[in-house]
Amino acid sequence: MSFTSVNFLLFFLAATALVQLSKTVKQQHRAFLLANAVFYAYWDARFLLLLLGVIGVCYAAARLYERSGKPAFIYGGVTACLLLLGFCKYCNFFISSFARAFGLNARTLNILLPLGISFYLFQAMSYLLDVKKGTIPAEGDFIKLAAYISFFPQITSGPIVKAHDFLPQLERLHRVKKDNVYLGVTRFVTGLTKKVVFADRIGVAVNAVFAAPAAYNGLSIAMAVVGYSLQIYCDFSGYSDMAIGIATIWDFDLGKNFNLPYLAENPSDFWRRWHISLSSWFRDYVYIPLGGSRRGKLRTYVNLLATMVLSGLWHGANATYLVWGAYHGVGCVVHRLLGKRGSQKTPWQTALCTAANCLFVSAGWVIFRADSMAQAMAVFSGLFRGDGLCYVNVFVVIYGLVIALIHLYARFRLNGNAPTARLNLDTFRGKLLLCVWVFLIAMLMYCGNSAFIYANF
C-alpha cells in the first residue's frame, strides 16, 4: 500500500477515525496496532508472524533482564535480531562469496526478504539496548511495545525511531488537532512532490544511462551521476516527509531525517545531515560503544571506518555497499586527519568545501547505485568519453536541479531556515494553494514505476 495510492488515503482516513474514536490510551494502542497490522499485511501477510515473533522476543528478553539483572537476556535478544537479519539479507551473499573464493559450485537459498526488516529490527534492538542502558524501563504492555516496533508510517523505509524517543509518546492520548493536520498535510504534500514529480522523472534518465553506460558520452554520464544524487535525495527525503507528515497528523514526532545534506562541507557533516535516524543509531549503538573518540586517534579512526562499513552493509548484501561504506569511512577519517577544528572559513572557502564534498558524495552514489563494481567502473570511465549518445532526457536533471535551488532559496530567504512551513487551511488562500499544488502534482507526476528506493533495504 504505497503512500502515493488512493488505497492508502482510504486506509488512513479509516485508521484516523478509529484512533479518534478510542477513548483511552490502551484502546488507542490497540487501534495503532490494528492499523499497523493491516498496513503491513496489505504488502505481504506472510511476514506478520515473523514481525510478531520479533516483538515477542524483545518483550520477553527485556522483561527477563529486568527481573534477573542478567545482561545475557538483552544480548540474546540482540543476537536473535542480528541472526534473523543476517539470514534474510546476507545468507546467499556469504554462500556465493565463499563458493567463488574456493572455486565451488554452490546453490543459493530461495529467501524472500521481509518488507522493512532492516528498519523494524533496528527499532527492536534500540528498545533492548535502551533497556540495558537504563534509558527506559522494560515495557510491561506487549501491545504498546508492538505498536512502537510496527508503527506503520515508517516501518517500510524509516525514519528509524529510537525507543526512548517514541515509547514516551505512547503514554498519552493522541487526538487529531487542527494545527497538526495543517503541518502534517503540508509536510506530506511536500514529500509527495519530491517523490512523484522530481525523483521518479529524474530516475527515467538515470536508469537509461546506468543500464548501458558504454552507449553514452561523458556529458550524459556526468548528468546521470548528478541526477542520481538528486533522485535518491528527493526519493528518500520525500518518503521521510510523508511518513513524518502522517505521524504529525496523529500527534507523533518522528524527528528529522534530513537537513539539507548537499550543503555539508565535509563527509562527517554530510552524515550529520543525511539519513539522520540511521547515522545517529550507529553513533549511539555502535560507534560510542566501540569507544568513539575516547581511546586515542588510531582507535578513533578504526571505529569510524568500522561504523561506516557496517552502515554500508546495512543497506544490502552486495560488494558495492561494502565499498561504498568503506569509501565514506575513509572520507571521514581523512577529514578528521586534515580538518582544522575551530578555524573560521571565508564564504569562498565554505563554497569550495561544499562543492568538493558534493563531488565526493556524488562519486560515492555511483558505487551505491551500480549493480556491481564492474558497472561502477564503467560509469566512471565513461565520464571521459567524447563520443556516444547524448541523452536528451538528462535535461530533466537540470530541471530538478533548478527546482532544488529554488527550494533552498525559498527555505532560507522566506522561512529563515525554519522547518517546512504549514499551509493555513482556515483561509481561502490556503485552500486555494493546496488545490493548485495538488493539481500541479497530478499534471507533472510520473505515472510509471514509482517504488521507493529505500524500500529495497
Protein Blocks (a to p, Z undefined) as FASTA:
>chain_A
ZZkbmklmmmmmmmmmmmmmpmbfklmmmmmmmmmmmmmmmmommlmmmmmmmmmmmmmm
mmmmmmnopaklmmmmmmmmmmmmmmmmmmmmmmmmmmmmnopacddddddddehklmmm
mmmmmmmmmmmnomaccdfblklmmmmmmomklmmnopaddfklmmmmmmpccdddfklm
mmmmmmmmmmmmmmmmmmmmmmmmmmmmmmmmmlpcfklmmmmmmmmmmmmmmmmmmmmm
mmmmmmmmnopaebjfbehkllpfbfklmmmmgokllmmmmmmmmmmmnnpjmnojklmm
mmmmmmmmmmmmmnoccfklmmmmmmmmmmmmmmmmmpcghiacdfklmmmmmmmmmmmm
mmmmmmmmpmbfklmmmmmmmmmpfbdcddfklmmmmmmmmmmmmmmmmmmmmnoopacd
dddfkbmklmmmmmmmmmmmmmmpcfbdcbdfklmZZ
